[in-house]
């Protein structure tokens, strides 16, 4: 079994799958993705399989349908990483971060 070195926190971006699909396609159209991403669009059925945390490390759910307060998110990540053992409060223990509206 191979693991990642150090503590890990999962940041789960939540929002309507249709919005994620549209954003992906728009970034492809503008050429704003790494060349490893060869698809220009993603089907909703494909995105559905990623609509949840992996559940193996502490996670923070972020509502990305609105502007995200990146400073608050970074603070929460640092908080979980600095918890004893780097494990924070577990996958279910991190509440959804409130998005900041513009």
Secondary structure as the mmCIF struct_conf table of DSSP 4:
data_model
#
loop_
_struct_conf.conf_type_id
_struct_conf.id
_struct_conf.beg_label_comp_id
_struct_conf.beg_label_asym_id
_struct_conf.beg_label_seq_id
_struct_conf.end_label_comp_id
_struct_conf.end_label_asym_id
_struct_conf.end_label_seq_id
BEND BEND1 UNK A 5 UNK A 6
STRN STRN1 UNK A 9 UNK A 14
BEND BEND2 UNK A 15 UNK A 15
HELX_RH_AL_P HELX_RH_AL_P1 UNK A 17 UNK A 30
TURN_TY1_P TURN_TY1_P1 UNK A 31 UNK A 31
BEND BEND3 UNK A 33 UNK A 33
TURN_TY1_P TURN_TY1_P2 UNK A 35 UNK A 36
BEND BEND4 UNK A 40 UNK A 40
HELX_RH_AL_P HELX_RH_AL_P2 UNK A 44 UNK A 48
TURN_TY1_P TURN_TY1_P3 UNK A 49 UNK A 50
BEND BEND5 UNK A 51 UNK A 52
BEND BEND6 UNK A 56 UNK A 57
STRN STRN2 UNK A 58 UNK A 63
TURN_TY1_P TURN_TY1_P4 UNK A 64 UNK A 65
BEND BEND7 UNK A 66 UNK A 66
HELX_RH_AL_P HELX_RH_AL_P3 UNK A 70 UNK A 81
TURN_TY1_P TURN_TY1_P5 UNK A 82 UNK A 82
BEND BEND8 UNK A 83 UNK A 83
HELX_RH_3T_P HELX_RH_3T_P1 UNK A 84 UNK A 86
TURN_TY1_P TURN_TY1_P6 UNK A 88 UNK A 89
TURN_TY1_P TURN_TY1_P7 UNK A 91 UNK A 93
BEND BEND9 UNK A 94 UNK A 94
HELX_LH_PP_P HELX_LH_PP_P1 UNK A 95 UNK A 96
STRN STRN3 UNK A 97 UNK A 97
HELX_LH_PP_P HELX_LH_PP_P2 UNK A 98 UNK A 101
#
